[in-house]
Amino acid sequence: MPATTNGTNPDLRSPLLPPTDAKKSAGETEPEKVSIDDMLRRHCGEFGPWQLRHFVLTSLAWALEAFHTMVMIFADREPDWRCIGGSGCDSTATSVCGLGPGSWEWVGGPATSTVAEWGLFCGEKYKVGVVQAIFFGGCMIGAGIFGHLSDSFLGRKGSLTVVCLLNTIFGCLTAVSPNFWIYLLLRLLTGFSTGGVGLCAFVLATEPVGPTKRGAAGMSTFYFFSTGIALLSGIAYIFREWRALYIASSIPSFLFLVLVIPFISESPRWYLVRGRINDAMKLMSDIATTNGKDLPDGVILALDDETSDNDVSGGHTQTCKEEQLENKDAVTGSIIDVIRSPLTRVRLFLAVAINFLCSVVYYGLSLNVVNLETNIYMNVLLNAVAEMPAFTITALMLDRFGRKPLAIGTLWFSGFFCFLGSLMKNVGLWKVLKMVCGILGIFGMAGTYNLLFIYTAELFPTVVRNAALGCATQAAQMGAILAPFVVVLGGGLPFAVFAACGIAAGVFGFYLPETMDQPLYDTFAGMVNGGCASNV
């Protein structure tokens, strides 16, 4: 062998592995790491046939939440009464409280409602309010628990499956309640499971949607809730007895479990943050195929803070090897992490405050509408239909004006008309104008309520998104618990309180960042690196 001048073999000095540049020249390029939003934008489609089917199927759960929430309007109502002939009953009396026992009867019999069956009127009327408060209290607890579970090991689809199963069981058991106290307990349990339905359905429906389409999609979920209320009024009209009504309103949850859940996919974002990259890539490939797109071989998913800095420009990509798709450790987070971060801590406080105030106004104004003195079935139907134009207008304006200006505008719109309503007396023409102010107040607040879900979801990274939404939903349930107590103040005070809540919520909105056209960040690091810190 020829030797060098210093006596060493040149071959022994050669590197054992070719340099990186040599690898690249041989065609073995590193796969491009992209976020889910980038992959949806560039390769899979932001809202194609796959997302449309998934969105509709998942959002049907909102109708189920409407059934279990609003059924109390019919089941716990005080039915009409009439005098029994020859009893000396005063038919002109405005209440049965001053009438003698046996001189009157409920129209439709005692099975019409819980009020008629268990005597929840006059001195016992407060129990109806207790049931309502207990239900929303259960919703508040359930939203927090299932918000955490859907972010952790259960996932979005798993949590939605569990809450629908529990709703079916608790709803049917409520129909056979032997007394008021068992009924109260079962409504608490139903509220616990109902609190997670809309939360899980919303996140699961919107997370696979691209960033430019996510706002309109998120706003559209609430059509399903309003449609559910409208359908419930028809169901209640058919099933006039409260026990039959509870069964009829619970069966759809079972049908959803059997006929819909099997055709719903888990969220690719949840797969990604849990480290299940292969499952996330397989799902993204299915989305691309169904949408008529082609997912390149050299592209893989990564969290925001792991994505490639380089763009693929005009070059060719190579097939990535199987070992490059190996799963990673799960990235997790909790509400404690939200509080620890200065960025998300402020956002959480503002989101909780705004959701609480908005809920007081929305549910309070909804309860005030019963003073229209119309048929209860028609009244509920009209209330549901009246909300839909607000959803449409807000959805159309969402991506034009942004989340922040629209939230502030709708809150102040509602607060302004509530303030006008507080100045009007409930007599003559003023009574009609006051009713109009209430309807316009609901119109504005329905738009805000719709917007808040998509806005709140965009304020937090994937690892804690459902936990943060759960806190905001809990705050909204607290507002719902408080609303009936505001209504009983009577006179112009309820409108004055609603006006103050709407205006104050709008002021809080000034301190939130704009999220329009921003990506849904997966981690805290991705959110900070994305430049969001400068917006708060």
C-alpha positions in Angstrom: 0.0 0.0 0.0 1.2 3.5 -0.8 2.0 5.5 2.2 1.8 9.3 2.8 4.8 11.3 3.8 4.0 10.9 7.5 3.4 7.2 7.1 -0.4 7.0 7.6 -2.9 5.4 5.4 -5.2 8.1 3.8 -8.2 5.8 3.9 -8.0 5.6 7.7 -8.3 9.3 8.0 -11.6 9.3 6.0 -14.8 9.9 8.0 -16.8 6.7 8.8 -20.1 8.5 7.9 -20.6 10.8 4.9 -21.2 14.4 5.8 -24.7 15.8 5.9 -24.2 17.6 2.6 -23.2 14.2 1.0 -26.4 12.7 2.3 -28.5 15.5 0.8 -26.7 15.2 -2.5 -27.5 11.5 -2.5 -31.3 12.4 -2.3 -31.8 11.6 1.4 -33.3 14.9 2.5 -34.8 15.6 5.9 -38.6 15.6 5.9 -40.2 19.0 6.2 -41.9 19.5 9.6 -45.1 21.6 9.4 -47.9 22.5 11.8 -51.4 21.2 11.3 -52.6 24.6 10.2 -49.9 24.7 7.5 -50.7 21.2 6.4 -54.4 22.0 6.1 -53.7 25.2 4.2 -51.1 23.8 1.7 -52.0 20.1 1.3 -55.3 18.9 2.8 -57.8 21.6 2.3 -59.2 23.9 5.0 -62.8 23.0 4.7 -63.5 20.3 2.2 -66.0 17.4 2.1 -64.2 15.6 5.0 -64.5 18.6 7.3 -68.1 19.3 6.3 -69.2 15.8 7.1 -67.2 15.7 10.3 -68.5 19.2 11.3 -72.2 18.4 10.8 -72.1 15.0 12.5 -70.2 16.3 15.5 -72.3 19.5 15.9 -75.5 17.4 16.2 -74.5 17.0 19.8 -75.4 20.7 20.4 -79.1 19.7 19.8 -78.7 17.1 22.5 -77.4 19.7 24.9 -80.4 21.9 24.1 -82.8 19.0 24.8 -81.3 18.3 28.3 -81.0 22.0 29.2 -84.3 23.5 28.0 -86.5 20.5 28.9 -87.0 22.1 32.4 -89.0 24.9 30.7 -91.8 22.4 30.0 -91.3 19.8 32.7 -91.2 22.4 35.6 -93.8 24.8 34.3 -96.8 25.8 36.2 -99.8 24.6 34.1 -103.1 26.3 33.7 -105.8 25.6 36.3 -109.6 25.8 36.3 -112.3 25.9 38.9 -114.3 22.8 39.7 -118.0 23.3 39.1 -120.1 24.0 42.2 -117.1 24.4 44.4 -117.6 28.2 44.9 -114.1 28.8 43.4 -113.3 32.3 42.2 -112.5 31.9 38.5 -111.2 35.5 38.4 -108.4 34.8 40.8 -104.9 35.4 39.4 -103.4 32.6 41.6 -104.5 29.3 43.2 -102.7 30.3 46.4 -105.9 31.8 48.0 -108.3 29.1 46.8 -109.5 26.3 49.0 -108.3 22.7 48.5 -110.5 20.7 46.1 -112.1 23.8 44.6 -109.8 23.8 41.5 -107.8 21.4 39.4 -104.8 21.5 37.0 -105.7 21.5 33.3 -104.3 18.2 32.0 -104.0 16.6 35.4 -101.1 16.3 37.9 -98.9 14.4 35.4 -98.5 17.5 33.3 -95.5 18.8 35.2 -93.4 18.4 38.3 -95.1 21.5 39.7 -98.6 19.9 39.5 -97.4 16.4 40.7 -95.4 17.5 43.7 -97.2 20.7 44.6 -94.3 23.1 43.7 -96.3 26.3 43.8 -97.1 29.1 46.2 -94.9 28.5 49.3 -93.0 25.7 47.6 -92.4 27.5 44.3 -88.8 28.3 45.3 -88.0 24.6 44.7 -88.4 25.1 40.9 -85.7 27.7 41.1 -83.5 25.4 43.1 -83.8 22.7 40.5 -82.7 25.1 37.8 -79.7 26.3 39.9 -78.7 22.8 40.7 -78.7 21.8 37.1 -76.5 24.6 36.0 -74.3 23.9 39.0 -73.8 20.4 37.7 -73.0 21.9 34.3 -70.3 24.0 35.9 -68.7 21.0 37.5 -69.0 18.8 34.4 -67.5 21.4 32.1 -64.4 21.7 34.2 -63.9 17.9 34.6 -64.6 16.9 31.0 -62.6 19.9 29.8 -59.6 18.4 31.5 -60.4 14.8 30.5 -60.8 15.7 26.8 -57.3 17.4 26.9 -55.8 14.4 28.6 -56.2 10.6 28.2 -59.9 10.5 27.1 -59.6 12.8 24.1 -62.3 14.8 22.5 -64.2 11.9 21.0 -63.9 9.7 24.1 -65.2 12.5 26.3 -68.1 13.2 23.9 -69.0 9.5 24.0 -69.0 9.3 27.8 -71.1 12.4 28.3 -73.7 11.3 25.8 -73.9 7.9 27.5 -74.4 9.5 30.9 -77.0 11.8 29.5 -79.0 8.9 28.2 -78.9 7.1 31.5 -79.6 10.1 33.8 -82.3 11.5 31.5 -84.2 8.2 31.5 -83.8 7.8 35.2 -85.2 11.3 35.8 -88.4 10.2 34.1 -89.0 7.6 36.9 -88.1 9.9 39.9 -90.3 8.9 42.8 -90.1 12.3 44.6 -88.7 15.8 44.3 -85.4 15.1 46.1 -84.5 12.2 43.8 -85.5 14.4 40.9 -83.2 17.1 42.2 -80.3 14.7 42.4 -80.8 13.3 38.9 -81.0 16.8 37.4 -77.7 17.6 39.1 -76.2 14.5 37.5 -77.7 15.3 34.1 -76.2 18.8 34.4 -72.8 17.3 35.2 -72.8 15.3 32.0 -74.5 18.0 29.9 -71.8 20.5 30.8 -69.3 18.6 28.7 -71.4 18.0 25.6 -71.1 21.4 23.8 -67.6 21.9 25.0 -66.3 18.6 23.5 -68.4 18.9 20.4 -67.2 22.4 19.6 -63.5 21.6 19.9 -63.8 18.4 18.1 -65.8 20.0 15.2 -63.5 23.0 14.7 -59.9 21.7 15.3 -59.6 19.9 11.9 -60.8 23.1 10.1 -58.2 25.4 8.5 -57.5 28.8 10.1 -59.3 31.0 7.6 -62.5 28.9 7.8 -62.4 28.2 11.5 -64.2 31.3 12.6 -67.3 30.8 10.4 -67.4 27.1 11.2 -67.2 27.8 14.9 -70.0 30.3 14.7 -72.2 27.9 12.8 -72.2 25.3 15.6 -74.8 27.4 17.5 -77.4 26.9 14.8 -77.6 23.3 16.0 -78.3 24.5 19.6 -81.1 26.8 18.5 -82.5 24.1 16.2 -82.5 21.8 19.1 -84.6 24.2 21.2 -87.0 24.6 18.3 -87.3 20.8 17.9 -87.8 20.4 21.7 -90.8 22.7 21.6 -92.4 20.3 19.1 -91.4 17.3 21.1 -92.9 18.9 24.2 -96.1 19.7 22.3 -96.5 16.0 21.5 -95.5 14.6 24.9 -97.5 16.7 27.3 -96.6 14.6 30.4 -93.3 15.5 32.0 -92.1 11.9 32.5 -92.8 11.0 28.9 -91.0 14.2 27.8 -87.8 13.3 29.7 -87.7 9.9 28.0 -88.4 11.4 24.5 -85.7 14.1 25.0 -83.1 11.5 26.2 -83.5 8.9 23.5 -81.8 11.1 20.9 -78.6 10.9 23.0 -78.7 7.1 22.6 -79.3 7.4 18.9 -76.3 9.7 18.6 -74.1 7.1 20.4 -75.2 4.3 18.0 -75.6 6.1 14.7 -73.2 9.1 14.8 -70.3 8.6 17.1 -68.8 5.6 15.1 -68.5 7.9 12.1 -66.7 10.7 13.9 -62.9 10.9 14.0 -60.7 12.0 16.9 -59.0 15.4 16.6 -55.6 15.3 14.8 -54.4 18.1 17.1 -55.1 15.9 20.1 -53.2 13.0 18.5 -50.3 15.3 17.9 -50.0 16.8 21.4 -50.3 13.2 22.8 -47.3 12.1 20.8 -49.3 9.8 18.5 -47.8 11.2 15.3 -48.6 8.1 13.2 -52.3 8.4 14.0 -52.3 12.1 13.3 -50.5 11.6 9.9 -52.9 8.8 9.0 -55.9 11.1 9.7 -54.4 14.0 7.8 -53.8 11.7 4.9 -57.5 10.6 5.0 -58.6 14.3 5.1 -56.4 15.1 2.0 -57.7 12.0 0.1 -61.4 12.8 0.8 -60.9 16.4 -0.2 -59.3 15.4 -3.5 -55.9 16.6 -2.4 -52.5 14.9 -2.3 -50.4 14.8 0.8 -46.6 14.8 -0.2 -44.5 12.0 1.2 -41.8 14.3 2.5 -44.0 16.2 4.9 -44.6 15.3 8.5 -46.6 16.9 11.4 -44.8 18.7 14.2 -45.8 21.0 17.1 -45.5 24.7 16.5 -42.1 25.0 18.2 -40.7 22.0 16.2 -41.7 23.1 12.7 -39.2 23.6 9.9 -38.0 27.1 9.3 -37.4 26.4 5.6 -40.1 26.4 2.9 -40.2 23.8 0.2 -39.8 25.9 -2.9 -39.9 24.3 -6.2 -37.8 21.4 -5.1 -38.7 17.7 -4.9 -39.4 15.9 -1.6 -38.3 12.4 -0.8 -40.1 9.6 0.8 -39.7 9.8 4.6 -38.6 6.7 6.3 -40.8 5.0 8.8 -38.5 5.6 11.7 -38.8 9.4 11.1 -42.5 9.1 12.1 -41.9 7.4 15.4 -44.2 8.5 18.1 -43.1 11.0 20.8 -43.8 11.5 24.4 -47.2 13.3 25.0 -47.2 17.0 25.6 -49.7 17.7 28.3 -50.9 20.7 30.2 -53.5 21.7 32.8 -55.3 24.7 34.1 -52.4 25.2 36.5 -50.1 25.8 33.5 -52.5 28.4 32.2 -52.4 30.2 35.5 -48.6 30.0 35.7 -48.0 31.7 32.4 -48.4 35.5 32.5 -49.7 35.5 29.0 -52.5 33.0 29.4 -53.3 33.9 33.0 -54.5 37.4 31.9 -56.5 35.8 29.0 -58.1 33.3 31.3 -59.3 36.0 33.8 -60.7 38.1 31.0 -62.4 35.1 29.3 -64.0 34.0 32.6 -65.3 37.5 33.4 -66.7 38.1 30.0 -68.4 34.6 29.8 -69.9 35.1 33.3 -71.4 38.6 32.5 -72.6 37.5 29.1 -74.4 34.5 30.6 -76.2 36.6 33.2 -77.6 38.8 30.4 -78.4 36.0 28.0 -80.3 33.7 30.4 -81.8 36.6 32.2 -83.3 38.2 29.1 -84.4 34.7 28.0 -86.4 34.3 31.2 -87.9 37.8 30.9 -89.4 36.8 27.5 -92.0 34.7 29.2 -93.8 37.9 30.0 -95.0 38.1 26.4 -98.0 36.0 27.5 -98.0 33.8 24.5 -98.4 30.0 24.2 -95.4 28.5 25.9 -94.6 26.1 23.0 -94.8 28.9 20.4 -92.9 31.2 22.8 -89.9 28.9 23.0 -90.0 28.3 19.3 -89.9 32.1 18.6 -87.1 32.6 21.0 -85.0 30.0 19.3 -85.7 31.4 15.8 -84.9 34.9 17.0 -81.4 34.0 17.8 -80.5 32.6 14.3 -80.2 36.0 12.5 -77.7 37.1 15.2 -75.6 34.0 14.4 -75.8 34.7 10.7 -74.8 38.3 10.9 -72.0 37.7 13.4 -70.6 34.9 11.2 -70.6 37.1 8.1 -68.8 39.9 10.0 -66.4 37.7 11.9 -63.6 37.5 9.4 -64.1 41.0 8.1 -64.0 43.0 11.4 -62.2 40.5 13.6 -63.1 38.8 16.9 -62.3 41.7 19.3 -64.2 44.5 17.7 -67.2 42.3 17.0 -67.3 41.0 20.6 -67.1 44.5 22.0 -69.7 45.8 19.5 -72.3 43.1 20.3 -71.9 43.4 24.0 -72.4 47.1 23.9 -75.3 46.7 21.5 -77.1 44.5 24.0 -76.1 46.7 26.9 -77.5 49.8 25.2 -80.9 48.3 24.6 -81.0 46.9 28.1 -80.3 50.3 29.5 -83.2 51.8 27.4 -85.4 49.0 28.7 -84.6 49.9 32.3 -85.9 53.4 31.7 -89.3 52.3 30.4 -92.3 51.4 32.5 -94.3 48.2 32.0 -97.5 50.0 30.9 -99.2 50.7 27.6 -97.0 51.4 24.6 -93.9 51.5 26.9 -94.6 47.8 27.6 -94.3 47.0 23.9 -91.2 49.1 23.5 -89.7 47.4 26.6 -90.3 44.0 25.1 -88.6 45.1 21.8 -85.6 46.3 23.8 -85.5 42.9 25.5 -85.6 41.1 22.1 -82.8 43.4 20.7 -80.8 42.7 23.8 -81.1 39.0 23.3 -80.2 39.4 19.6 -77.0 41.2 20.5 -76.1 38.8 23.3 -76.8 35.7 21.2 -74.3 36.9 18.7 -71.7 37.5 21.5 -72.4 34.1 23.1 -71.8 32.5 19.7 -68.6 34.4 19.1 -67.2 33.8 22.6 -66.6 30.0 22.0 -64.5 30.5 18.9 -62.7 33.5 20.4 -61.9 31.7 23.7 -60.7 28.6 21.9 -58.2 30.7 19.8 -56.8 32.4 22.9 -55.1 29.2 24.3 -52.8 26.5 22.9 -54.1 22.9 22.2 -52.5 21.4 25.3 -54.9 23.4 27.5 -57.6 24.6 25.1 -60.4 22.4 26.5 -59.3 23.1 30.1 -59.5 26.8 29.4 -62.8 26.5 27.6 -64.0 24.4 30.6 -63.2 27.3 33.0 -65.0 29.8 30.7 -68.0 27.4 30.5 -68.0 27.1 34.3 -68.1 30.9 34.6 -71.1 30.9 32.1 -72.9 28.4 34.2 -72.4 30.5 37.3 -74.0 33.4 35.4 -76.9 31.1 34.5 -77.4 30.3 38.1 -77.4 33.9 39.1 -79.8 35.1 36.2 -83.1 33.9 37.8 -82.4 35.7 41.0 -81.8 38.9 39.0 -85.1 38.5 37.2 -87.1 38.2 40.4 -86.0 41.8 41.4 -88.8 43.0 39.2 -89.4 46.5 37.7 -86.6 48.1 35.9 -83.8 46.6 38.0 -83.2 43.5 35.9 -82.7 45.5 32.8 -80.4 47.9 34.6 -78.3 44.9 35.9 -78.2 43.4 32.4 -77.1 46.7 30.9 -74.3 47.1 33.5 -73.1 43.5 32.8 -73.1 44.0 29.0 -71.2 47.3 29.1 -68.7 46.0 31.7 -68.0 42.9 29.5 -67.3 45.1 26.5 -64.8 47.0 28.5 -63.0 43.8 29.5 -62.9 42.9 25.8 -60.6 45.8 25.1 -57.8 43.9 26.9 -58.0 40.8 24.8 -55.8 40.3 21.7 -57.1 39.9 18.2 -56.9 36.3 16.9 -58.3 36.6 13.4 -56.1 34.7 10.9 -53.8 33.6 13.6 -52.8 29.9 13.8 -54.1 27.6 16.6 -51.0 27.1 18.6 -50.2 23.7 20.0 -47.9 24.6 22.9 -47.1 27.5 25.2 -43.7 27.8 23.5 -45.3 28.0 20.1 -47.7 30.7 21.3 -44.9 32.8 22.7 -42.7 32.3 19.7 -45.6 33.2 17.5 -45.5 36.7 18.8 -48.7 36.6 20.7 -47.1 37.9 23.8 -47.0 41.4 22.4 -50.8 41.5 22.0 -51.7 41.3 25.6 
